[in-house]
């Protein structure tokens, strides 16, 4: 089981930026598929972005062109840079990690992002 700790959430005005970080306790972090999902009040959890071991990325249509996922294998950390934030991006953001041959992922505790004026 991988332990994941997110940070970087907060309150930001529309159009602003935030960078989320997630530190993983995993051995061989570099082979994990890392990702971010979010859940807004009253809505289902939504996959936001993923990044593979060879840095292939995938994004939800709602964040393409605004969010960037990246990883630093030396620091066991995955990032989510969020630009041009909108009120609709308000949610709890969760980091997750999955080995390529496993169906289930480990999840962090979440960090709140609120976009409001």
N, C-alpha and C positions, 0 to 999 in steps of 0.2 A: 504494500500500500504506500502510495506516494503522498507525502504531506505537502500541501500547497498553501502559501500565504500571499494574499493579494494586498496591494496598497495603492494609493494614488487617487482614490475617489474623492469626491467633494462636490461643492456647489460652484457652478460656472454659469456665466451669462450666455444666452444664445449667440452663436458665432465664435465662441471661445474654444479653448483647447485644454485637454487633460492628457496625461500619460499614466496609464495603469502599469503596474509591475506585478509579477508573480514569481516568487522564489520557490523552487521545488527541492525536496530533500532526496530526490531520486539518484541512485547510482546510474551511471550510463544515461544521464539526462539527454544526451545528444540523440538517442535513438527514439525518444518519445515523440509522438504526435501531440503537439500542444495546441490549446485553443482557448477561446473566450466565448462565453454565452452570456445572455442577459435575460432578466425577467422583470417586466414592469408590473405594477399592481393590477391584478385582475386579468393578466394575460399569460399565455403559455410561454415557457422558456424558449428563447430563440438563439440559434447558433449564429454568432457574429463573425468569427474568423478562426481559421486554423493554419498551422504551419508544420510541415513535416521535417524529418531529420535533414533532408537536403534542401530545406528552405522553400519548398513549394507552398505557396499560400492560396487560400481560398476565402472569399468574403461573401457575406449576405448582400443581396442587391441594395438593401437599404443603407449600407455603409460604404459601398464601393466608391473610391475616389476621395473619401473623407478619413477613413480609418486605415492604419497600417499596423500589421502584426510583425514582430521581429523576435529574434531570440539571441541570447548570448550564452553559448554552451559552457564557456569558461566560468560563468557566474551562476549557472543553473537557473537562468531567469528568462522569462518571456515577457514581452512588452505589448501594450496596445496604445498606439498614439492615436488620439481622437481629435480631429480638427473640424471646424465648422459645425460645432455641436448644435443640436436642435432640441427643443423641448421633448420631442418624441424619442430622443435617446435616453431620457430619464429612466433608470432601472437599476437593479442590483446586478453587477457584473461579476461573473464567476469564471475563474481559471480552471482548466481541466487538462489532464494528462492521460494519454493512452498508449500502451505499447501497440505496435502495428498489428500483432497477431492476436490481440485481446479485443473482445467486444465491449468490455466495460471500462470506464474511465474513473480516475480519482478526481475529486472536486475540492476546490477551496471553499472558504466560508463566505466569500462574496464581499464586494465593496460597493457602496452606494454612490451612484453618479446622479446628480440632480442638475438639470439645465433649466434655468429660470431667471427672469429679470426681476 
